[in-house]
């Protein structure tokens, strides 16, 4: 013992020192920097002792930590087999058992119904609740394993596999982080929202990370035909935005080409929202006349006009407490847009023939394949209505940008077209489909498969059974942008190219301007000039 009564570490014998190849200088007791760097390991693993020098750790298994006081640790029983390894290897090579986690924290963890785990900053699972063990558990032990090993079946952290890692974000910022991932659960591969929250001690230092999983099972209970299908990154990014806004009351504007599944996404937003138990009402805006618009939207009283033999509730009233989906909102005539704006701004309406105003209570989701910003500039869409709708825009990726989802979509569509059938596509047929750019998106894919089912006699669809119609694919159409029969000026070439880009680009004008390296105002001016000359 020293003068203070503390037990000193027992020195290594020369033979022991020779065995592990450490010098007397490396045998020093843990320095303050070593203790602070390894604080979590020392607290959670009392049978591991760390000595360090020149970024090397001297590891001893079976030693007992007597006392920890600030930056000093007293050790006893140090005569054992030692091993020297790099500091980083030592940190990652030793599992921290959950038995050293405060019991009250483990109890709290197990009280939650959602799958939750407690992690250290190196992705190790320290503790898990019963819900997590049901979803991700195996026959082996969960504690001490890596989170990405169980959820992703990866051999490295998800940020190193091209995904956003919420733990990494929470570790760097000290704030909660939330992302959408695809996890392997008890139900197979599922879309799971992962939230990581730093757990801090009284001093404000992060000691653990609590991770919570929320599975996006928005199409359960017999509604599998509404379930969104896809694991590609463009699809995941879109679904993550839909998940985030679902819990809010904000208006949503779905943008994208025809056939990308805007109504399915609108339904998914409703299913994931607090209004999920209330009605989801769709309004087909295309072809609505002024009289039909009012009677369909607001309803009418008995005797309001000839043929009104009874009261009829409108779609706004039918959607009370739920979601009102305006499909192809860009097709609403300019004369009717002011009535829609009045409904959204005031939150009240009257039935045709009615006197008393009625309160509207719905969450608005609108969709269009048109460029509403350009329509505002052209004067065919009200600017005030545009800003009222465009609170939270979500761009739906076309099928050609998520071809890795194609086999899964084919399987789902075939099961819908012929329930119980074992018909499948050959590898050659899948390859042919992947070479097509699908200007009609998923709707076109469904038509191709439906025709193939009619033409095939067996259970395997071959390339000869696929018919793509007369529409050119995107790859063929793109070549037309640079095909010229004569020499033209660079100015004319620019106008022709810009017209082609505006017609074929799936995003909005702002995104197109960024792609082309010019301001949105400049793009609009050049397109206007090209339109006037043509």
C-alpha positions in Angstrom: 0.0 0.0 0.0 1.1 3.6 -0.5 1.0 6.4 2.1 -2.7 7.0 1.5 -3.6 3.4 2.2 -4.4 2.5 -1.4 -3.3 -0.8 -2.9 -0.7 -0.5 -5.6 -0.6 -2.6 -8.7 1.7 -5.6 -8.5 4.6 -5.2 -11.0 5.0 -7.8 -13.8 7.9 -10.2 -13.6 10.6 -9.9 -16.2 9.4 -13.2 -17.8 5.8 -11.9 -18.0 7.0 -8.6 -19.5 9.1 -10.5 -22.0 6.1 -12.7 -23.0 3.9 -9.8 -24.0 6.7 -7.6 -25.3 6.1 -4.5 -23.2 8.6 -2.3 -21.6 8.7 -1.2 -17.9 7.4 2.2 -19.1 4.3 0.6 -20.7 3.5 -1.1 -17.4 2.4 2.1 -15.8 -1.0 2.3 -14.2 -3.8 3.8 -16.3 -3.2 7.5 -16.9 -6.0 10.1 -16.6 -6.5 10.2 -20.3 -6.8 6.4 -20.5 -9.3 6.3 -17.7 -11.5 9.1 -19.3 -11.3 7.5 -22.7 -12.3 4.1 -21.3 -14.8 5.3 -18.7 -17.7 3.4 -20.2 -15.8 0.1 -20.4 -14.4 0.4 -16.9 -17.8 1.1 -15.4 -19.5 -1.7 -17.3 -16.8 -4.4 -17.3 -15.0 -4.7 -13.8 -13.0 -7.6 -15.0 -11.0 -5.7 -17.6 -8.0 -3.6 -16.7 -6.4 -1.0 -19.1 -2.9 0.3 -19.2 -1.9 2.6 -22.0 1.2 4.2 -23.6 1.7 5.4 -27.2 -1.9 4.5 -28.1 -1.4 0.9 -26.9 -3.6 -0.8 -24.3 -2.3 -3.4 -21.8 -5.3 -5.6 -21.3 -5.6 -8.0 -18.3 -8.7 -10.2 -17.8 -9.8 -11.3 -14.3 -8.6 -8.2 -12.3 -10.8 -6.5 -9.8 -11.5 -2.8 -9.7 -11.5 -1.7 -6.1 -12.4 1.9 -6.4 -12.9 4.6 -9.0 -12.3 8.2 -8.0 -12.3 10.9 -10.7 -9.4 10.1 -13.0 -7.7 7.4 -10.9 -8.3 3.7 -10.6 -6.8 1.4 -8.0 -6.1 -2.2 -9.0 -5.3 -5.4 -7.1 -4.4 -8.9 -8.1 -2.5 -7.8 -11.2 -0.4 -10.9 -11.6 -2.0 -12.5 -14.6 -1.6 -13.0 -18.4 -1.4 -9.6 -20.1 -1.9 -8.6 -23.7 -0.9 -5.5 -25.6 -3.1 -4.3 -28.5 -4.0 -1.0 -30.2 -6.3 1.2 -28.3 -9.0 1.2 -31.0 -9.0 -2.7 -31.1 -9.3 -2.9 -27.4 -12.3 -0.6 -27.3 -14.1 -2.6 -30.0 -13.0 -6.0 -28.9 -14.7 -6.2 -25.4 -18.4 -6.5 -25.0 -20.1 -4.6 -22.2 -22.7 -6.7 -20.4 -26.0 -5.2 -19.5 -25.6 -6.4 -16.0 -23.7 -3.2 -15.2 -26.4 -0.9 -16.5 -28.4 0.8 -13.7 -31.3 -1.6 -12.8 -33.8 1.3 -12.9 -32.8 2.1 -16.5 -33.3 -1.6 -17.5 -36.7 -1.6 -15.8 -37.7 1.6 -17.6 -36.6 0.1 -20.9 -38.8 -2.9 -20.5 -41.8 -0.8 -19.6 -42.2 0.5 -23.2 -44.3 -1.4 -25.7 -42.1 -0.5 -28.7 -38.8 -2.3 -29.4 -36.1 -0.4 -27.6 -32.4 -1.1 -27.0 -29.6 0.7 -25.1 -26.4 1.2 -27.0 -22.9 2.4 -26.5 -21.3 4.7 -29.1 -19.6 1.8 -30.8 -23.0 0.2 -31.8 -22.9 -2.4 -29.1 -26.2 -3.4 -27.6 -26.0 -3.1 -23.8 -29.7 -3.9 -22.9 -32.9 -4.7 -24.7 -36.6 -4.8 -23.8 -38.9 -7.8 -24.4 -40.5 -6.2 -27.4 -37.1 -5.9 -29.2 -36.2 -9.5 -28.3 -39.5 -10.7 -29.9 -38.8 -8.7 -33.1 -35.1 -9.2 -33.6 -34.1 -11.9 -31.1 -32.4 -15.1 -32.1 -31.5 -18.2 -30.2 -28.3 -16.5 -29.2 -27.7 -13.6 -26.8 -28.6 -10.1 -27.9 -26.5 -8.1 -25.4 -23.0 -7.5 -26.6 -23.9 -7.8 -30.3 -23.9 -5.0 -32.8 -27.2 -3.3 -33.6 -26.6 -3.4 -37.4 -25.8 -7.1 -37.2 -29.3 -7.9 -36.0 -31.4 -5.3 -37.8 -29.6 -5.0 -41.2 -27.7 -8.3 -41.3 -24.6 -6.1 -42.1 -21.0 -6.7 -41.0 -20.4 -3.0 -40.7 -22.3 0.1 -39.5 -25.1 1.3 -41.8 -23.4 4.6 -42.4 -20.5 2.7 -44.0 -23.1 0.8 -46.2 -24.5 4.0 -47.8 -27.3 4.7 -45.3 -27.9 7.4 -42.8 -27.1 6.2 -39.3 -29.1 7.8 -36.5 -26.6 6.8 -33.8 -23.8 8.5 -35.7 -25.9 11.6 -36.0 -26.9 11.6 -32.4 -23.3 11.0 -31.3 -22.0 13.9 -33.3 -24.8 16.4 -32.5 -25.8 15.3 -29.0 -29.4 15.6 -30.2 -32.1 13.0 -31.1 -32.0 11.6 -34.6 -34.7 9.8 -36.6 -34.4 8.0 -40.0 -36.3 5.4 -42.0 -34.5 2.1 -42.5 -35.3 -1.4 -43.8 -34.9 -3.9 -41.0 -35.2 -7.7 -40.8 -38.0 -8.3 -38.2 -40.1 -11.3 -37.2 -42.4 -10.4 -40.1 -39.5 -10.3 -42.7 -38.1 -7.1 -44.3 -40.0 -4.1 -43.1 -39.9 -0.3 -43.2 -38.9 0.8 -39.7 -38.5 4.3 -38.3 -35.5 4.3 -36.1 -35.1 7.0 -33.4 -31.9 7.4 -31.3 -31.9 9.6 -28.2 -28.7 10.3 -26.2 -29.0 9.4 -22.5 -27.0 11.8 -20.4 -25.7 11.7 -16.8 -26.0 14.5 -14.2 -22.9 16.2 -15.6 -24.6 16.4 -19.0 -22.3 13.9 -20.6 -23.7 11.2 -22.9 -23.3 7.8 -21.4 -25.7 5.7 -23.5 -28.0 5.9 -26.6 -31.6 4.7 -26.5 -32.8 3.4 -29.8 -36.6 3.0 -30.6 -38.0 1.1 -33.6 -41.5 1.9 -35.1 -42.5 -0.5 -37.8 -44.6 1.2 -40.6 -47.3 -1.4 -40.8 -49.8 0.9 -42.3 -51.5 -1.7 -44.5 -52.3 -4.5 -42.1 -55.7 -5.9 -41.3 -56.6 -7.2 -44.8 -55.5 -4.0 -46.7 -52.4 -5.5 -48.3 -53.5 -4.2 -51.7 -52.7 -0.7 -50.3 -49.3 -1.6 -48.9 -46.4 0.4 -50.5 -43.8 -1.8 -52.1 -40.1 -0.9 -52.4 -36.7 -0.9 -50.7 -34.7 1.3 -53.1 -33.2 4.5 -51.7 -35.4 6.9 -53.8 -38.4 5.1 -52.5 -37.1 5.1 -48.9 -36.5 8.8 -49.0 -40.0 9.5 -50.2 -41.5 7.2 -47.6 -39.5 8.8 -44.8 -41.0 12.2 -45.8 -44.5 10.7 -45.8 -43.9 9.2 -42.3 -42.6 12.4 -40.9 -45.5 14.5 -42.1 -48.2 11.9 -41.3 -48.2 12.8 -37.6 -48.8 16.5 -38.3 -51.8 18.4 -39.6 -49.9 20.1 -42.4 -51.2 20.1 -45.9 -49.3 17.7 -48.2 -48.7 18.1 -52.0 -47.7 14.9 -53.8 -45.8 15.6 -57.1 -44.8 13.1 -59.7 -45.6 11.5 -63.1 -48.8 9.7 -63.8 -48.8 6.1 -62.6 -46.3 6.6 -59.7 -48.9 5.7 -57.0 -49.8 9.1 -55.6 -53.2 7.9 -54.2 -51.4 5.0 -52.5 -49.0 7.4 -50.8 -51.9 9.6 -49.8 -53.7 6.6 -48.3 -50.4 5.6 -46.5 -50.1 9.1 -45.0 -53.7 8.8 -43.7 -53.1 5.3 -42.3 -50.0 6.5 -40.4 -51.7 9.6 -39.1 -53.8 10.2 -35.9 -56.8 10.4 -38.2 -56.4 6.8 -39.4 -59.7 5.6 -37.9 -61.7 8.3 -39.7 -62.7 8.3 -43.4 -60.3 8.8 -46.3 -62.2 10.5 -49.1 -60.9 11.0 -52.6 -62.0 13.9 -54.9 -61.3 13.4 -58.6 -60.7 17.0 -59.7 -60.4 16.3 -63.4 -63.5 17.2 -65.4 -65.4 18.9 -62.5 -67.7 21.6 -63.7 -68.7 24.5 -61.4 -72.1 23.2 -60.6 -70.8 19.6 -60.1 -67.9 20.8 -58.0 -70.1 22.6 -55.5 -72.7 19.8 -55.2 -70.0 17.1 -54.9 -67.8 19.0 -52.4 -70.4 20.7 -50.3 -73.6 18.7 -50.8 -77.1 20.3 -51.1 -80.3 20.7 -49.2 -83.7 19.2 -50.2 -85.3 21.3 -52.8 -82.1 23.3 -53.5 -82.7 22.7 -57.3 -84.8 20.6 -59.6 -84.2 17.0 -58.8 -82.9 17.6 -55.3 -85.5 15.3 -53.6 -83.5 14.9 -50.4 -80.5 16.3 -48.5 -77.1 15.0 -49.7 -73.9 15.4 -47.8 -70.8 16.5 -49.7 -67.3 15.0 -49.8 -66.1 17.6 -47.3 -68.7 16.6 -44.8 -68.0 12.9 -45.5 -64.3 13.4 -44.7 -65.1 15.0 -41.3 -62.3 14.0 -38.9 -60.4 12.2 -41.6 -58.4 13.0 -44.8 -59.6 14.8 -48.0 -57.5 13.8 -51.0 -57.7 16.1 -54.0 -56.4 14.0 -56.9 -55.1 16.0 -59.9 -55.7 19.3 -58.2 -53.9 21.0 -61.1 -56.9 20.3 -63.3 -59.3 22.4 -61.2 -60.5 25.3 -63.4 -59.4 28.8 -62.4 -63.0 29.8 -61.7 -63.3 27.1 -59.0 -60.0 27.6 -57.4 -61.2 30.6 -55.4 -64.0 28.4 -53.8 -61.4 25.8 -52.8 -59.2 28.5 -51.3 -62.1 29.9 -49.3 -62.8 26.5 -47.9 -59.2 26.0 -46.9 -58.7 29.5 -45.4 -62.0 29.8 -43.6 -62.6 26.2 -42.6 -66.3 26.6 -43.2 -68.8 25.9 -46.1 -72.5 25.8 -46.9 -74.5 23.2 -48.6 -76.2 24.4 -51.8 -79.5 25.8 -50.7 -78.3 26.0 -47.1 -78.1 29.0 -44.9 -76.0 28.1 -41.8 -72.3 27.6 -42.2 -70.8 24.2 -41.4 -67.4 23.6 -39.9 -64.9 21.6 -42.0 -62.6 19.2 -40.2 -60.2 17.3 -42.5 -56.5 16.9 -43.2 -55.7 17.9 -46.8 -53.6 15.9 -49.2 -53.4 17.0 -52.8 -51.7 15.4 -55.8 -50.8 16.5 -59.3 -48.6 15.5 -62.3 -48.5 19.1 -63.4 -45.9 21.8 -62.6 -48.0 24.1 -60.5 -45.2 26.6 -60.1 -45.1 27.0 -63.9 -48.9 27.3 -64.0 -48.8 30.1 -61.5 -46.3 31.9 -63.7 -48.5 31.3 -66.7 -51.6 32.6 -64.8 -53.6 29.3 -65.0 -53.3 28.6 -61.2 -53.8 30.9 -58.3 -50.7 31.8 -56.4 -52.4 32.0 -53.1 -53.9 28.6 -53.5 -50.5 27.2 -54.6 -48.9 28.4 -51.4 -51.8 27.0 -49.4 -51.3 23.6 -50.9 -47.5 23.5 -51.1 -46.8 23.4 -47.4 -45.0 20.0 -47.5 -44.3 18.8 -51.1 -43.2 15.2 -51.6 -41.7 14.1 -55.0 -42.6 10.5 -56.0 -39.8 8.8 -57.9 -40.7 7.4 -61.3 -40.2 3.7 -61.8 -37.1 4.1 -64.0 -35.4 5.6 -60.9 -36.2 2.6 -58.7 -35.6 -0.4 -61.0 -34.2 -2.4 -58.1 -37.8 -2.6 -56.8 -39.0 -4.1 -60.1 -38.8 -7.8 -59.1 -40.8 -7.1 -55.9 -43.4 -5.0 -57.8 -43.8 -7.7 -60.4 -44.4 -10.3 -57.7 -47.0 -8.1 -56.0 -48.8 -7.2 -59.2 -48.9 -10.8 -60.4 -50.5 -11.9 -57.1 -53.1 -9.2 -57.5 -53.9 -10.0 -61.1 -54.1 -13.8 -60.6 -54.5 -14.6 -56.8 -53.1 -18.0 -56.0 -51.3 -18.3 -59.3 -47.7 -19.6 -59.4 -46.9 -17.7 -62.6 -43.5 -15.9 -62.6 -41.2 -14.1 -64.9 -38.0 -15.7 -66.3 -34.7 -14.0 -65.6 -34.5 -12.9 -69.3 -38.0 -11.3 -69.0 -36.9 -9.4 -65.9 -33.8 -8.2 -67.7 -35.9 -6.9 -70.6 -38.2 -5.1 -68.2 -35.2 -3.4 -66.5 -34.1 -2.1 -69.9 -37.4 -0.3 -70.4 -37.9 3.2 -68.9 -41.7 2.9 -68.2 -43.1 6.3 -69.2 -46.4 5.1 -67.7 -44.6 3.9 -64.5 -46.3 1.2 -62.3 -49.6 1.6 -64.2 -47.8 0.7 -67.4 -46.0 -2.3 -65.7 -49.4 -3.6 -64.6 -50.8 -3.4 -68.1 -47.7 -5.2 -69.5 -48.1 -8.0 -66.9 -51.8 -8.4 -67.4 -51.3 -8.8 -71.2 -48.5 -11.3 -70.6 -50.8 -13.4 -68.3 -53.2 -13.6 -71.2 -50.6 -14.7 -73.7 -48.7 -17.2 -71.6 -49.8 -20.9 -71.5 -47.5 -22.1 -68.8 -46.3 -20.7 -65.5 -43.3 -18.8 -66.8 -43.6 -15.4 -68.6 -40.9 -15.2 -71.3 -39.6 -12.1 -73.2 -41.9 -12.9 -76.2 -44.9 -12.5 -73.9 -44.0 -8.9 -73.1 -45.5 -6.1 -75.2 -44.5 -2.5 -74.6 -47.0 -0.8 -77.0 -46.1 2.1 -79.2 -44.8 4.5 -76.6 -41.1 5.1 -76.8 -39.0 4.4 -73.7 -37.1 7.2 -72.0 -33.8 6.0 -73.5 -35.2 6.2 -77.0 -36.8 9.5 -76.3 -33.5 11.0 -74.9 -31.7 10.3 -78.1 -34.3 12.5 -79.9 -33.1 15.5 -77.9 -29.8 15.4 -79.8 -31.0 14.2 -83.2 -30.7 17.0 -85.9 -31.2 16.8 -89.6 -29.5 20.1 -90.3 -26.9 22.5 -88.9 -28.5 25.0 -86.5 -27.2 27.8 -84.3 -26.2 27.3 -80.7 -29.0 29.6 -79.6 -31.6 27.5 -81.4 -30.0 24.3 -80.1 -30.3 25.7 -76.5 -34.0 26.6 -77.0 -34.7 23.1 -78.4 -32.9 21.4 -75.6 -34.5 23.5 -72.9 -38.0 22.7 -74.4 -37.1 19.0 -74.4 -35.8 19.1 -70.8 -38.9 20.9 -69.6 -41.1 18.3 -71.2 -39.2 15.3 -70.0 -37.9 16.3 -66.5 -40.0 14.8 -63.7 -39.3 17.4 -61.0 -40.3 21.0 -60.6 -38.9 24.0 -62.4 -36.6 24.9 -59.4 -35.0 21.4 -59.5 -34.6 21.6 -63.3 -33.0 25.0 -63.1 -30.5 23.6 -60.5 -29.8 20.7 -62.8 -29.1 23.0 -65.7 -27.0 25.4 -63.7 -29.1 28.5 -64.0 -31.6 30.5 -61.9 -35.2 29.6 -62.0 -36.0 33.1 -63.3 -33.5 32.7 -66.2 -35.0 29.2 -67.0 -38.5 30.6 -67.1 -37.4 33.5 -69.4 -35.6 31.2 -71.8 -38.6 28.8 -71.9 -40.9 31.7 -72.5 -38.8 32.9 -75.4 -38.7 29.4 -76.9 -42.5 29.1 -76.6 -43.1 32.4 -78.3 -40.9 31.6 -81.2 -42.4 28.2 -81.8 
